[in-house]
Amino acid sequence: MELRYTFDAERFYLGTLCKHGHRWPGTNQSLRRNYKSPKGIIVNHCVACTGRKDSDWLISFIDAQSMGLPEGVKPGKPCKGRHLWNGLEMTLRNRHGKCEQCEKKRQSAPKTLERKKNWYQANIEEERRKSCERLATRLQDPEQRRIHNERTKACNARRRATHGRESRSKNGLPYKFIEQHGLARKHASLIAEMHAAGLEPDAIRESLALRESLLKSTGSAPSVARLVLDEQRRYWQENPEAKREHDRWWDRVSWWLKYQTSPELRLYTRQKSKRRKAQMRDSVAIQLSGKEVRARFAQFDHRCAYCGAGGDLHIEHVVAISRGGGHAIGNIVPACESCNYSKRDHQPEAWYRRQPFFSELRWRKICRVLGWQRSSVGQLALL
């Protein structure tokens, strides 16, 4: 029995003999490609010169059908074990390109198979990466991309014919289950639950119709938030002490949130302690609102009246309460923490002129905003 060869007339043709003398069996011609590149260039190179770099380039053109080769195998060059088919210079190989006889021998050695399996499991990520790189390199050729797409479509068609089409729905329903049985897609989640419970399509349709009729007679179904609120009210009616404890906790939380977000509340709270200090020393103690204190801070652009620094400002009494100064809007200016702690109960003008950040313009502004002359500092306690 001799080897028989054939080729696809649409992709190849017999042409002039190439310079390396690669002859098609029985002729004095070379097998050339019949291909046109995407740029419009006609490619007619010799298959043996541009394909395999060995003398076995004719193996891929063996006519397996006429030679009666078994299904599922393809001819290949002789393996290392020299497992020749019918004495011919070729070996039957599987779809992975491996010799069938060598594979049977390898599988009969479980230790070798287990060792290779363990190695593959340890290097599976690297092998997948290399496989993806090889595929990406091969698909750069338009012809290889076309062949790959055709093989993928054929494989998917065989899988669907054998196992059916997999569901694409997020709830796990079979493909086009809702459309085939005339169900409403807006109830897809309920239909999925009923189908998972084993109900037939007719039973599912009856259950949905009953649900719609109940909703029409009773109105819309209550929301989850409404059900939780009703349950909370019922619990508080049965446990009034828990309701009072919740109200006390909520009052504390509400006040803390308001204190963190309202500058006027913070200023009002701070000035209350200053007012109590003035009352304890029998000085003038006027209850000020947060708006009044904030308006006074705004007159100094929310900066320290002495050094001009910003940040968290204190309520500063120009004449200290310990020296008889009153808690009134005419005795209050904003001051930073450093200036407030440094001034303490000193005379304001004498202390201010000793500081390295003294400014005559800021001192005049303090006098102008407070509405007094520099000679009447001692009278600020009466304001």
C-alpha positions as CSV (number, residue, x, y, z in Angstrom):
1,M,0.0,0.0,0.0
2,E,1.3,3.4,-1.0
3,L,0.7,6.8,0.5
4,R,-1.9,8.9,-1.4
5,Y,-2.0,12.6,-1.3
6,T,-4.6,15.3,-2.1
7,F,-5.0,19.1,-1.7
8,D,-7.7,21.7,-1.7
9,A,-7.9,23.2,-5.1
10,E,-9.3,26.5,-3.7
11,R,-6.3,27.1,-1.4
12,F,-3.5,25.4,-3.4
13,Y,-2.4,24.8,-7.0
14,L,0.4,23.1,-8.9
15,G,2.9,25.6,-10.4
16,T,6.4,25.9,-11.6
17,L,9.1,24.0,-9.8
18,C,10.7,26.0,-6.9
19,K,14.4,26.6,-6.7
20,H,14.7,23.9,-3.9
21,G,13.2,21.3,-6.1
22,H,10.1,20.4,-4.0
23,R,8.1,18.2,-6.3
24,W,4.5,17.1,-5.8
25,P,4.4,13.2,-6.0
26,G,4.2,12.0,-9.6
27,T,4.8,15.5,-11.1
28,N,7.6,17.9,-11.9
29,Q,5.8,20.8,-10.3
30,S,5.7,22.4,-6.9
31,L,2.6,22.9,-4.7
32,R,1.9,26.6,-4.3
33,R,-0.5,28.6,-2.2
34,N,-3.4,30.4,-3.8
35,Y,-3.8,33.3,-1.3
36,K,-4.4,37.0,-1.4
37,S,-3.2,39.1,1.6
38,P,-5.4,41.8,3.1
39,K,-3.2,44.4,1.4
40,G,-4.1,42.9,-2.0
41,I,-0.8,41.1,-2.5
42,I,-1.0,37.7,-4.3
43,V,0.9,35.1,-2.4
44,N,2.0,32.0,-4.4
45,H,5.0,30.7,-2.4
46,C,5.9,27.1,-2.4
47,V,4.2,25.2,0.4
48,A,7.4,23.2,1.2
49,C,9.6,26.3,1.3
50,T,7.3,28.3,3.6
51,G,5.7,25.6,5.7
52,R,7.5,22.7,7.4
53,K,11.3,23.0,7.5
54,D,11.8,19.2,7.1
55,S,11.2,16.5,4.5
56,D,7.8,15.5,6.0
57,W,5.8,18.4,4.6
58,L,3.7,16.0,2.5
59,I,2.2,14.3,5.6
60,S,-0.4,17.0,6.1
61,F,-1.7,16.3,2.5
62,I,-2.2,12.6,3.0
63,D,-5.7,11.5,1.8
64,A,-6.9,9.8,4.9
65,Q,-10.3,8.9,3.4
66,S,-9.0,7.0,0.4
67,M,-6.4,5.2,2.5
68,G,-9.1,4.1,5.0
69,L,-7.6,5.7,8.1
70,P,-9.7,5.2,11.3
71,E,-11.9,8.1,12.4
72,G,-10.7,10.5,15.1
73,V,-7.0,10.2,14.0
74,K,-4.8,12.0,11.5
75,P,-1.5,11.0,9.9
76,G,1.7,12.4,11.2
77,K,5.4,11.9,11.0
78,P,6.9,8.8,12.6
79,C,7.1,9.1,16.4
80,K,10.2,8.3,18.5
81,G,8.9,4.8,19.1
82,R,8.6,4.1,15.4
83,H,4.9,3.1,15.6
84,L,4.3,2.9,11.9
85,W,0.9,2.3,10.4
86,N,0.8,-0.6,8.0
87,G,4.6,-0.3,7.5
88,L,4.2,3.1,5.9
89,E,6.4,6.1,7.0
90,M,3.7,7.7,9.1
91,T,2.2,7.4,12.6
92,L,-1.5,7.7,13.5
93,R,-1.9,10.6,15.9
94,N,-4.9,11.8,18.0
95,R,-6.5,15.3,17.9
96,H,-3.7,16.6,20.2
97,G,-1.0,15.4,17.7
98,K,0.3,12.6,19.9
99,C,0.9,9.0,18.8
100,E,-1.9,6.7,19.9
101,Q,0.5,3.8,20.7
102,C,2.7,6.1,22.8
103,E,-0.3,7.4,24.7
104,K,-1.5,3.9,25.5
105,K,2.0,3.0,26.7
106,R,2.2,6.2,28.8
107,Q,-1.2,5.6,30.4
108,S,-0.2,2.1,31.4
109,A,2.5,3.7,33.6
110,P,0.5,5.3,36.4
111,K,3.5,6.8,38.3
112,T,4.6,8.7,35.2
113,L,1.0,9.9,34.5
114,E,0.6,11.0,38.2
115,R,3.9,12.9,38.1
116,K,3.0,14.7,35.0
117,K,-0.5,15.5,36.3
118,N,1.0,16.9,39.5
119,W,3.4,19.0,37.5
120,Y,0.6,20.4,35.4
121,Q,-1.5,21.3,38.4
122,A,1.4,23.2,39.9
123,N,2.0,25.1,36.6
124,I,-1.5,25.4,35.3
125,E,-1.6,29.2,35.4
126,E,1.7,29.5,33.5
127,E,0.6,26.9,30.9
128,R,-2.7,28.8,30.4
129,R,-0.8,32.1,29.9
130,K,1.5,30.5,27.4
131,S,-1.5,28.9,25.6
132,C,-3.3,32.3,25.4
133,E,-0.1,33.9,24.0
134,R,0.3,31.3,21.3
135,L,-3.4,31.6,20.4
136,A,-3.1,35.4,20.2
137,T,-0.1,35.2,18.0
138,R,-1.7,32.7,15.7
139,L,-4.9,34.7,15.4
140,Q,-3.0,37.7,14.0
141,D,-3.2,35.9,10.7
142,P,-6.7,36.6,9.1
143,E,-6.8,33.1,7.6
144,Q,-6.0,31.5,11.0
145,R,-8.6,33.7,12.7
146,R,-11.2,32.6,10.1
147,I,-10.4,28.9,10.7
148,H,-10.6,29.4,14.5
149,N,-14.0,31.0,14.3
150,E,-15.4,28.3,12.1
151,R,-14.1,25.6,14.5
152,T,-15.6,27.4,17.5
153,K,-19.0,27.7,15.8
154,A,-19.0,24.0,14.9
155,C,-18.0,23.0,18.4
156,N,-20.8,25.2,19.9
157,A,-23.3,23.7,17.5
158,R,-22.3,20.1,18.5
159,R,-22.5,21.0,22.2
160,R,-26.0,22.5,21.8
161,A,-27.2,19.5,19.8
162,T,-26.0,17.2,22.5
163,H,-26.8,19.0,25.8
164,G,-29.1,21.9,24.7
165,R,-28.5,25.6,25.1
166,E,-27.5,26.8,28.6
167,S,-29.6,29.3,30.4
168,R,-28.5,32.9,30.2
169,S,-30.9,34.2,32.8
170,K,-29.7,35.4,36.2
171,N,-32.4,33.5,38.0
172,G,-31.6,30.1,36.5
173,L,-34.7,29.6,34.3
174,P,-34.4,27.5,31.1
175,Y,-33.8,29.4,27.9
176,K,-36.9,31.3,26.8
177,F,-39.0,29.6,29.5
178,I,-41.1,32.7,30.1
179,E,-41.8,33.4,26.5
180,Q,-42.7,29.8,25.6
181,H,-45.3,29.5,28.4
182,G,-46.8,33.0,28.0
183,L,-45.7,34.3,31.4
184,A,-45.0,37.9,32.4
185,R,-41.3,38.8,32.6
186,K,-41.9,41.2,35.5
187,H,-42.5,38.1,37.7
188,A,-39.3,36.4,36.7
189,S,-38.0,36.1,40.3
190,L,-41.3,34.5,41.5
191,I,-41.4,32.2,38.4
192,A,-37.9,31.1,39.1
193,E,-38.8,30.2,42.8
194,M,-41.9,28.3,41.7
195,H,-40.0,26.5,39.0
196,A,-37.2,25.5,41.5
197,A,-39.9,24.2,43.8
198,G,-41.1,21.8,41.0
199,L,-44.3,23.5,39.9
200,E,-45.5,23.0,36.4
201,P,-46.0,26.0,34.0
202,D,-49.8,25.8,34.4
203,A,-49.6,25.8,38.2
204,I,-47.3,28.8,38.0
205,R,-49.7,30.7,35.7
206,E,-52.6,30.0,38.1
207,S,-50.6,31.2,41.1
208,L,-49.6,34.4,39.4
209,A,-53.2,35.0,38.4
210,L,-54.4,34.5,42.0
211,R,-51.7,36.8,43.3
212,E,-52.8,39.6,40.8
213,S,-56.5,39.2,41.9
214,L,-55.5,39.5,45.6
215,L,-53.5,42.6,45.0
216,K,-56.3,44.2,43.1
217,S,-58.8,43.5,45.9
218,T,-56.5,44.5,48.8
219,G,-54.5,47.3,47.1
220,S,-50.7,47.4,46.7
221,A,-48.6,45.2,48.9
222,P,-46.9,47.0,51.8
223,S,-43.2,47.7,51.5
224,V,-40.6,46.2,53.7
225,A,-39.9,49.5,55.4
226,R,-43.7,49.9,56.2
227,L,-43.8,46.4,57.7
228,V,-40.7,47.0,59.8
229,L,-42.2,50.3,61.1
230,D,-45.5,48.7,62.1
231,E,-43.6,45.9,63.9
232,Q,-41.5,48.6,65.8
233,R,-44.6,50.5,66.8
234,R,-46.2,47.3,68.1
235,Y,-43.2,46.5,70.2
236,W,-43.0,50.0,71.7
237,Q,-46.7,49.8,72.6
238,E,-46.1,46.6,74.5
239,N,-42.8,47.9,76.0
240,P,-43.2,51.6,76.9
241,E,-39.9,51.6,78.9
242,A,-38.0,50.6,75.8
243,K,-39.7,53.5,73.9
244,R,-38.6,56.0,76.6
245,E,-35.1,54.7,76.5
246,H,-35.0,55.0,72.7
247,D,-36.3,58.6,72.9
248,R,-33.6,59.6,75.4
249,W,-30.9,58.0,73.2
250,W,-32.3,59.7,70.1
251,D,-32.3,63.1,71.9
252,R,-28.7,62.7,72.8
253,V,-27.8,61.7,69.3
254,S,-29.8,64.5,67.7
255,W,-28.2,67.1,69.9
256,W,-24.7,65.8,69.2
257,L,-25.4,65.9,65.4
258,K,-26.7,69.4,65.6
259,Y,-23.7,70.4,67.7
260,Q,-21.3,69.1,65.1
261,T,-23.1,70.8,62.2
262,S,-24.4,74.1,63.7
263,P,-21.7,76.7,64.5
264,E,-24.3,78.9,66.2
265,L,-25.2,76.0,68.7
266,R,-21.5,75.5,69.5
267,L,-21.0,79.2,70.2
268,Y,-24.2,79.3,72.3
269,T,-23.1,76.3,74.3
270,R,-19.6,77.8,74.9
271,Q,-20.9,81.2,76.0
272,K,-23.2,79.6,78.6
273,S,-20.2,78.5,80.6
274,K,-18.8,82.0,80.4
275,R,-22.1,83.4,81.6
276,R,-22.2,81.1,84.6
277,K,-18.6,82.2,85.5
278,A,-19.7,85.8,85.4
279,Q,-22.7,85.1,87.6
280,M,-20.6,83.4,90.2
281,R,-18.4,86.5,90.4
282,D,-21.4,88.9,90.6
283,S,-20.5,90.5,87.2
284,V,-22.7,91.5,84.4
285,A,-24.0,88.3,82.8
286,I,-26.2,88.7,79.7
287,Q,-27.6,85.6,78.0
288,L,-26.4,85.8,74.4
289,S,-27.7,83.8,71.4
290,G,-25.5,81.9,69.0
291,K,-26.4,84.4,66.2
292,E,-25.1,87.4,68.2
293,V,-21.8,85.7,69.0
294,R,-21.4,84.5,65.4
295,A,-22.2,88.0,64.1
296,R,-19.3,89.3,66.3
297,F,-17.0,86.6,65.0
298,A,-18.0,87.6,61.4
299,Q,-16.9,91.2,62.1
300,F,-13.3,89.9,62.5
301,D,-13.7,87.5,59.4
302,H,-13.8,84.5,61.8
303,R,-10.1,85.1,62.7
304,C,-8.3,85.9,65.9
305,A,-8.8,89.6,66.8
306,Y,-5.2,89.8,68.1
307,C,-3.0,87.7,65.7
308,G,-5.3,87.1,62.8
309,A,-5.0,83.3,62.9
310,G,-8.0,81.1,61.9
311,G,-9.2,77.7,63.1
312,D,-11.1,76.9,66.2
313,L,-11.8,80.3,68.0
314,H,-12.5,80.9,71.6
315,I,-14.9,83.4,73.1
316,E,-12.4,86.0,74.5
317,H,-13.4,88.6,77.1
318,V,-11.3,91.7,76.5
319,V,-11.5,92.6,80.2
320,A,-11.2,89.3,82.0
321,I,-14.2,88.2,84.1
322,S,-11.8,87.8,87.1
323,R,-11.0,91.5,86.9
324,G,-14.7,92.5,86.9
325,G,-15.3,92.2,83.2
326,G,-18.9,91.4,82.2
327,H,-20.3,88.7,79.9
328,A,-21.8,91.0,77.3
329,I,-21.5,91.4,73.6
330,G,-19.5,94.7,74.2
331,N,-16.7,92.7,75.9
332,I,-16.4,89.7,73.5
333,V,-14.0,89.2,70.6
334,P,-12.8,86.0,68.9
335,A,-9.4,84.7,69.9
336,C,-7.3,81.7,69.1
337,E,-6.3,79.2,71.8
338,S,-2.8,80.5,72.0
339,C,-3.8,84.2,72.5
340,N,-6.7,83.3,74.9
341,Y,-4.4,81.3,77.2
342,S,-1.6,83.8,77.0
343,K,-3.7,86.9,77.8
344,R,-5.5,85.4,80.8
345,D,-6.4,88.3,83.2
346,H,-3.8,90.9,81.9
347,Q,-4.7,94.4,80.9
348,P,-5.6,94.0,77.2
349,E,-3.7,96.9,75.7
350,A,-0.6,96.4,77.8
351,W,-0.5,92.7,77.1
352,Y,-1.2,93.2,73.4
353,R,1.6,95.7,72.8
354,R,4.2,93.3,74.3
355,Q,3.3,90.6,71.7
356,P,5.5,90.1,68.6
357,F,2.4,90.0,66.4
358,F,1.1,93.4,67.7
359,S,-0.7,95.4,65.0
360,E,-1.9,98.9,65.5
361,L,-4.6,98.4,62.8
362,R,-6.0,95.4,64.5
363,W,-6.0,97.2,67.9
364,R,-7.9,100.1,66.4
365,K,-10.4,97.7,64.9
366,I,-11.0,96.1,68.3
367,C,-11.7,99.5,69.8
368,R,-13.9,100.5,66.9
369,V,-16.0,97.2,66.9
370,L,-16.4,97.3,70.7
371,G,-17.4,101.0,70.5
372,W,-15.1,102.4,73.2
373,Q,-12.1,104.7,73.4
374,R,-8.7,103.4,74.5
375,S,-8.9,105.6,77.6
376,S,-12.1,103.8,78.8
377,V,-10.8,100.3,78.9
378,G,-11.6,100.0,82.6
379,Q,-15.3,100.8,81.9
380,L,-15.8,97.7,79.8
381,A,-16.8,95.8,82.9
382,L,-20.0,97.8,82.9
383,L,-20.9,97.0,79.2
